[in-house]
Amino acid sequence: MTSRTVTRLHSAIRDDIGDLVTHRPLPGARIGNVGAFLFLNHHGPQLYPPNNRGLPFGPHPHRGFETVTFILDGELAHTDSAGHESIIRKGGVQWMTAGSGIVHAEISPADFRRDGGPMEILQLWVNLPARLKMTSPRYVGVQAEAIPTVEADHAKIHLVSGDYAGHGGAIESISGVFMTWVEARPGAELTFKGLRGRDVFLYSARGAIDVAGTRVPQFNLAELSDGGAVTIAAHEPALFLFGHAEPIDEPIAAHGPFVMNTIEEIRQAYADYQAGKFGVAEIVEARPPK
């Protein structure tokens, strides 16, 4: 079995949003997307003081793709025009299928704005094939305790979607995406198989990891060669995001909050949004999911 190697590293650019510390490895100067994986914002880590304004992501629209949000620290309140609302805490994940169109808000809960605290959030955009771009919007919010974990060779694998070592993820991806985040201790060595022909996403969020002898430092996205497996090692405490997806051999037309296949579809998305067809997301104090 051919193992994947690192062909290029892409260091995240620093692009703060107001007082929100933000690193963005994708898209970058030398890479537009990793197959189905389109965009990643790494917010934090940072410490918010008491009486802060919290996260700045008030109501805004999306169509044609999915957002997968990893709350590594802090809390995130979600509300949307399809009627979903929740507060997801440290270690949890939000998976939203924008599909045919949704308006959502991602803000800090009232107690976080009042008391402050640590915050670190990753948001990944995942493309949908044309046949699913106009699917009904969906939202799943999962707390840390509901995400299966697999202990493997000095590492804890948080299994968000897909299967690993006989375990199934917390969320069923409509397009067959495998997604996990991994906390690795020194001496960890993990091999992920079944990757031949898949788009593979690997980002080092904390510490550094090693892939086939190449060091991948913190805030770096690793572009990999093709192959049926990849082995990831850690010689220091590290946390990395790892996923893979079926390639989507279709044109990408992306503008602002919409990702479609043609510019005509982008124009239609703006027209539909401006006509109120996506609905309205009111900012309310969302409740934790049951």
Residue pairs with C-beta under 8 A, 6 or more apart in sequence:
1 193
1 227
1 228
1 229
2 226
2 227
2 228
2 229
3 212
3 227
3 228
3 229
3 230
3 231
4 195
4 200
4 211
4 212
4 224
4 225
4 226
4 227
4 229
4 230
5 211
5 212
5 213
5 214
5 224
5 225
5 227
6 211
6 212
6 214
6 216
6 222
6 223
6 224
6 225
7 223
7 224
7 225
8 30
8 31
8 223
9 214
9 216
9 217
9 220
9 221
9 222
9 223
10 25
10 26
10 28
10 30
10 31
10 220
10 221
10 222
10 223
11 25
11 28
11 217
11 219
11 220
12 23
12 24
12 25
12 28
12 42
12 219
12 220
12 221
13 23
13 24
13 25
13 28
13 29
14 21
14 22
14 23
15 22
15 23
15 24
16 22
17 43
17 56
18 56
19 53
20 43
20 44
20 46
20 55
20 56
21 43
21 44
21 45
21 46
22 41
22 42
22 43
23 41
23 42
23 219
24 39
24 40
24 41
24 42
25 40
25 42
25 203
25 219
25 220
25 221
26 33
26 34
26 37
26 38
26 39
26 40
26 203
26 221
27 33
27 38
27 39
28 221
31 221
31 223
33 39
33 127
33 252
34 199
34 200
34 201
34 221
34 223
35 127
35 199
35 245
35 247
35 248
36 126
36 127
36 175
36 177
36 199
36 245
36 246
36 247
36 248
37 124
37 125
37 126
37 127
37 199
37 201
37 243
37 245
38 65
38 125
38 126
38 127
38 252
38 254
38 259
39 123
39 124
39 125
40 122
40 123
40 124
40 125
40 203
40 221
40 241
41 122
41 123
42 120
42 121
42 122
42 203
42 205
42 219
43 55
43 119
43 120
43 121
43 122
43 123
44 72
44 73
44 74
44 118
44 119
44 120
44 121
45 72
45 73
45 118
45 119
45 120
46 118
46 119
46 120
47 116
47 117
47 118
47 119
48 54
48 74
48 108
48 112
48 116
48 117
48 118
48 119
49 116
50 114
50 115
50 116
51 113
51 114
51 116
52 108
52 112
52 113
52 116
53 113
54 107
54 108
54 109
54 112
54 113
55 76
55 106
55 107
55 108
55 119
55 121
56 107
57 105
57 106
57 107
58 105
58 107
58 283
59 103
59 104
59 105
59 280
59 281
59 282
59 283
60 103
60 104
60 105
60 257
61 101
61 102
61 103
61 257
61 258
61 269
61 273
61 278
62 96
62 98
62 101
62 102
62 103
62 104
62 257
62 258
63 98
63 99
63 100
63 101
63 102
63 133
63 257
63 258
63 259
63 260
63 269
63 272
63 273
63 278
64 98
64 99
64 127
64 128
64 133
64 258
64 259
64 260
64 265
64 269
65 98
65 125
65 126
65 127
65 128
65 133
65 259
66 95
66 96
66 97
66 98
66 125
66 126
66 127
66 128
66 175
67 94
67 95
67 96
67 98
67 123
67 124
67 125
67 126
68 93
68 94
68 95
68 96
68 123
68 124
68 125
68 126
68 160
68 179
69 76
69 88
69 93
69 94
69 95
69 96
69 106
69 121
69 122
69 123
69 124
70 93
70 121
70 122
70 123
70 124
70 160
70 181
70 241
71 88
71 89
71 90
71 91
71 92
71 93
71 94
71 121
72 90
72 91
72 120
72 121
72 122
72 181
72 205
72 239
73 90
73 118
73 119
73 120
73 121
74 90
74 108
74 112
74 117
74 118
74 119
74 120
74 121
75 87
75 88
75 89
75 90
75 108
75 109
75 111
75 112
76 87
76 88
76 94
76 106
76 107
76 108
76 121
77 85
77 86
77 87
77 105
77 106
77 107
77 108
77 109
77 285
77 286
78 84
78 85
78 86
78 87
78 88
78 94
78 96
78 104
78 105
78 106
78 139
78 141
78 286
79 85
79 104
79 105
79 281
79 282
79 283
79 284
79 286
80 96
80 102
80 103
80 104
80 105
80 137
80 139
80 281
81 102
81 103
81 104
81 137
81 278
81 279
81 280
81 281
82 102
82 137
82 138
82 139
82 279
84 139
84 141
85 284
85 286
85 287
86 94
86 139
86 141
86 286
86 287
86 288
86 289
87 109
87 286
87 287
87 288
88 94
88 141
88 142
88 143
88 288
88 289
89 143
89 144
89 288
90 144
91 143
91 144
91 145
91 147
91 158
92 141
92 142
92 143
92 144
92 146
92 147
93 141
93 142
93 147
93 160
93 170
93 171
94 139
94 140
94 141
94 142
95 139
95 140
95 141
95 142
95 160
95 161
95 171
95 173
96 102
96 104
96 137
96 138
96 139
96 140
97 128
97 135
97 137
97 138
97 139
97 174
98 137
99 128
99 132
99 133
99 134
99 135
99 136
99 137
99 138
100 133
100 134
100 135
100 136
100 137
101 137
101 269
101 272
101 273
101 277
101 278
102 137
102 278
102 279
102 281
103 273
103 278
103 279
103 280
103 281
104 139
104 281
105 281
105 283
107 283
108 119
109 285
109 286
110 285
112 119
122 181
122 203
122 205
122 241
124 179
124 201
124 241
124 243
125 259
126 175
126 177
126 245
127 248
127 252
127 259
128 135
128 174
128 175
128 248
128 259
129 175
129 248
129 250
130 250
130 261
132 174
132 175
133 260
133 261
133 265
135 174
138 174
140 171
141 289
142 160
142 170
142 171
142 289
143 288
143 289
144 158
146 170
147 158
147 159
147 160
147 169
147 170
148 158
148 159
148 167
148 168
148 169
148 170
149 156
149 157
149 158
149 159
150 156
150 157
150 159
150 164
150 165
150 167
151 157
152 165
152 190
153 187
153 188
153 189
153 190
154 184
154 185
154 186
154 187
154 188
154 189
154 234
155 182
155 183
155 184
155 185
155 188
155 190
155 234
156 182
156 183
157 164
157 180
157 182
157 190
158 180
158 181
158 182
158 183
159 167
159 168
159 169
159 170
159 180
160 169
160 170
160 171
160 179
160 180
160 181
161 169
161 170
161 171
161 172
161 173
161 177
161 178
161 179
161 180
162 168
162 169
162 173
162 176
162 177
162 178
162 179
162 180
163 169
163 178
164 178
164 180
164 192
169 178
169 179
169 180
173 179
175 245
175 246
176 245
176 246
177 243
177 244
177 245
178 243
178 244
178 245
179 242
179 243
180 241
180 242
180 243
181 205
181 239
181 240
181 241
181 242
182 190
182 232
182 239
182 240
182 241
182 242
183 238
183 239
184 190
184 207
184 209
184 232
184 234
184 237
184 238
184 239
184 240
185 234
185 237
186 234
186 235
186 236
186 237
187 234
187 235
188 232
188 233
188 234
188 238
189 231
189 232
189 233
189 234
190 231
190 232
190 233
191 229
191 230
191 231
191 232
192 229
192 230
192 232
192 242
192 244
193 228
193 229
194 228
194 229
195 227
195 228
195 229
195 230
195 244
196 226
196 227
196 228
197 226
197 247
198 244
198 245
198 246
198 247
199 244
199 245
199 246
199 247
200 224
200 230
200 242
200 243
200 244
201 221
201 241
201 242
201 243
201 244
201 245
202 211
202 216
202 221
202 222
202 224
202 230
202 232
202 240
202 241
202 242
203 220
203 221
203 222
203 240
203 241
204 216
204 217
204 218
204 219
204 220
204 222
204 238
204 239
204 240
205 218
205 219
205 239
205 240
205 241
206 218
206 237
206 238
206 239
206 240
207 218
207 234
207 236
207 237
207 238
207 239
208 215
208 216
208 217
208 218
208 234
208 235
208 236
208 238
209 215
209 216
209 232
209 233
209 234
209 238
209 240
210 216
210 232
210 233
210 234
210 235
211 222
211 224
211 230
211 231
211 232
211 233
212 230
212 231
214 222
216 222
216 240
224 230
232 240
232 242
250 261
251 261
251 262
252 259
252 261
253 259
253 260
253 261
253 262
253 263
253 265
253 266
254 260
254 266
255 263
255 266
258 266
258 269
258 270
260 266
260 269
272 278
